C-alpha cells in the first residue's frame, strides 16, 4: 500500500495551488494523508475527489468549514499498521516521549505545524513523521512532502521529496 503524506498546504495564502509534482503523485497513492492547515475547503474537496482514500485532520489555521468536516486526531488501520494523524505535537524537544505517551496505541504518527520535515522513532517504536510543507518552506531549503509504503503491518520506504524552488 502506497501512502502520500503532506501537511501545511495553506492555500491560497502561501501558494495559489498545489505543486504539479505533488498532484501527479495522487493517482499512485492508495491513501493520501494531510496533517492539517489546509486553510481552504477547496483543497479538501480536490483531495477528496482525486484520492482513492483520504485521511486528514484540521490544523490551527483551519476555520469552521474545515473543522466541521475533519477531526482533530485521526486513527486508521492500514494493512495492519496503526496510523495516527494530528496537526500539532508541541516543541521538538521531548517530542518522541510525549507522543509515545499520548498515542500508545499507534505504530506511526503523521504530524505537521512546523513545516520542518521530521522522521524519528520513539523508544516505544512509535515512528514520527512530518512531511514538511509542499507550498511554504519557511526557513527550510525546500518545500517537501513524503511517500511511504505499508507492507506486512510495517511502514517501509519512507522518502522525503524536495520540490523545486518556485
Secondary structure, DSSP 4 states (H G I P E B T S, - for coil): -EEEEE----BTTTBSS--HHHHHHHTT-SEEEE-S---SHHHHHHHHHH-SSEEEB--TT--HHHHTTSBSEEEEEETTEEEEEES----STTHHHHHHHHTTT-SEEEE-SS---EEEE-TTS-EEEE---SS--TTSSSEEEEEEEEETTEEEEEEEEEEPP-
